[in-house]
Amino acid sequence: MLERIVVSMILVGAGIVAYQLVLLAQRRWALAASKREARTDRSALLVFTSPTCAPCKLQQIPIVERLMVDWRDKIDVDVVDVSERPEAASQYGVWSLPTTIVLDAQRNVIAINQGVASEHKLREQFEKTLGVLETRGETEWQLNPR
């Protein structure tokens, strides 16, 4: 009995390590692909979707559209249909849909979200790229001094 528990724990640990290595590889692929993109002075959101992805259409795209009401002039959004641009999905190491990738203005990868990313989560990631200060419930846009 004790041997089975030990073997189970080893397998769980190996699975966690393997998953972390896959995420690290995806982050490196995304960083390499993002460096090839044309730079602008704005952060970017890449949304990977397909016509057959129900969570993409019913959840992720409406979340992105709500966010863009406030962020349209500060962030570039690129919705990538992986059935039309499979090379883009391959370059960024996308292996599940929906996937969103948040890039800062220098095209560094800030976050990779597999599955539906909530509006709150994406806002936090954008704030990290833009240096948003929250004061008394009102948002003031300022660059953080560095």
C-alpha positions as CSV (number, residue, x, y, z in Angstrom):
1,M,0.0,0.0,0.0
2,L,2.8,2.4,0.9
3,E,4.5,1.7,-2.4
4,R,1.4,2.7,-4.3
5,I,1.2,6.0,-2.5
6,V,4.9,6.7,-3.1
7,V,4.5,5.8,-6.8
8,S,1.4,8.0,-7.1
9,M,3.2,10.9,-5.5
10,I,6.1,10.5,-7.9
11,L,3.8,10.4,-10.9
12,V,1.9,13.5,-9.7
13,G,5.2,15.4,-9.1
14,A,6.5,14.3,-12.6
15,G,3.2,15.5,-14.1
16,I,3.5,18.9,-12.5
17,V,7.1,19.3,-13.6
18,A,6.2,18.2,-17.2
19,Y,3.4,20.8,-17.2
20,Q,5.6,23.6,-16.0
21,L,8.2,22.7,-18.7
22,V,5.5,22.8,-21.4
23,L,4.4,26.3,-20.1
24,L,8.1,27.4,-20.1
25,A,8.5,26.2,-23.7
26,Q,5.3,28.0,-24.7
27,R,6.5,31.2,-23.1
28,R,9.8,31.0,-25.0
29,W,8.0,30.3,-28.3
30,A,5.6,33.2,-27.7
31,L,8.5,35.5,-26.8
32,A,10.4,34.5,-30.0
33,A,7.3,35.0,-32.2
34,S,6.4,38.3,-30.5
35,K,9.9,39.7,-31.2
36,R,9.3,39.2,-34.9
37,E,6.2,41.3,-34.8
38,A,6.3,44.9,-35.8
39,R,6.7,47.1,-32.7
40,T,4.3,49.9,-31.8
41,D,4.2,52.1,-28.8
42,R,1.2,50.1,-27.4
43,S,0.7,46.9,-25.6
44,A,-1.0,44.1,-27.4
45,L,-3.5,41.3,-26.8
46,L,-3.5,38.3,-29.0
47,V,-6.7,36.2,-28.9
48,F,-6.4,32.7,-30.5
49,T,-9.7,31.3,-31.6
50,S,-11.4,29.2,-34.3
51,P,-14.9,29.0,-35.8
52,T,-15.7,25.8,-33.9
53,C,-14.6,27.0,-30.5
54,A,-17.8,27.6,-28.5
55,P,-16.1,29.1,-25.4
56,C,-14.2,31.5,-27.7
57,K,-17.4,32.9,-29.3
58,L,-19.6,32.8,-26.3
59,Q,-17.2,33.9,-23.5
60,Q,-13.8,35.1,-24.6
61,I,-14.7,37.4,-27.5
62,P,-17.5,39.2,-25.5
63,I,-15.0,39.7,-22.6
64,V,-12.4,41.2,-25.0
65,E,-15.1,43.4,-26.6
66,R,-16.1,44.7,-23.1
67,L,-12.5,45.4,-22.3
68,M,-11.9,47.3,-25.5
69,V,-14.6,49.8,-24.7
70,D,-12.1,51.2,-22.1
71,W,-8.8,50.2,-23.6
72,R,-9.2,50.6,-27.4
73,D,-6.8,53.5,-27.7
74,K,-4.2,52.0,-25.5
75,I,-3.9,48.3,-26.6
76,D,-3.7,46.6,-30.0
77,V,-5.9,43.6,-30.3
78,D,-5.3,40.8,-32.8
79,V,-7.9,38.0,-33.0
80,V,-6.1,35.1,-34.7
81,D,-8.3,32.4,-36.3
82,V,-6.1,29.3,-36.1
83,S,-7.9,27.6,-38.9
84,E,-6.9,30.5,-41.2
85,R,-3.4,31.2,-39.7
86,P,-2.2,27.9,-38.2
87,E,1.4,29.1,-38.5
88,A,0.7,31.9,-36.0
89,A,-0.6,29.3,-33.5
90,S,2.5,27.2,-34.1
91,Q,4.8,30.2,-33.7
92,Y,3.3,31.1,-30.4
93,G,3.0,27.5,-29.1
94,V,-0.8,27.6,-28.8
95,W,-2.1,24.2,-27.9
96,S,-5.6,25.0,-26.6
97,L,-8.4,27.4,-27.4
98,P,-9.1,30.0,-26.4
99,T,-5.7,31.3,-25.6
100,T,-4.9,34.9,-24.9
101,I,-1.4,36.4,-24.8
102,V,-0.7,39.8,-23.3
103,L,2.4,41.7,-24.7
104,D,3.9,44.9,-23.5
105,A,5.0,47.7,-25.9
106,Q,8.4,46.1,-26.3
107,R,6.7,42.8,-27.2
108,N,7.7,41.0,-24.1
109,V,5.3,38.3,-23.0
110,I,3.4,39.5,-19.8
111,A,1.0,36.6,-19.6
112,I,-0.3,33.6,-21.4
113,N,-3.9,32.5,-20.5
114,Q,-5.0,29.1,-21.7
115,G,-8.8,28.7,-21.5
116,V,-11.2,31.6,-21.0
117,A,-9.5,34.5,-19.3
118,S,-11.8,36.5,-17.1
119,E,-12.3,40.2,-17.6
120,H,-10.7,40.9,-14.1
121,K,-7.6,38.8,-15.0
122,L,-7.1,40.6,-18.3
123,R,-7.5,44.0,-16.7
124,E,-4.8,43.2,-14.1
125,Q,-2.5,42.0,-16.8
126,F,-3.1,45.2,-18.9
127,E,-2.5,47.3,-15.8
128,K,0.8,45.6,-15.3
129,T,1.8,46.6,-18.9
130,L,0.5,50.1,-18.8
131,G,1.3,51.3,-15.3
132,V,-2.2,52.1,-14.2
133,L,-2.7,53.8,-10.9
134,E,-6.0,53.2,-9.1
135,T,-7.1,56.2,-7.0
136,R,-10.5,56.4,-5.2
137,G,-12.2,54.1,-7.8
138,E,-11.1,56.3,-10.7
139,T,-8.4,55.2,-13.1
140,E,-5.6,57.6,-13.9
141,W,-3.3,56.8,-16.8
142,Q,0.3,57.5,-15.9
143,L,3.6,55.8,-16.6
144,N,5.3,54.4,-13.5
145,P,8.6,56.2,-12.9
146,R,11.5,53.8,-13.3
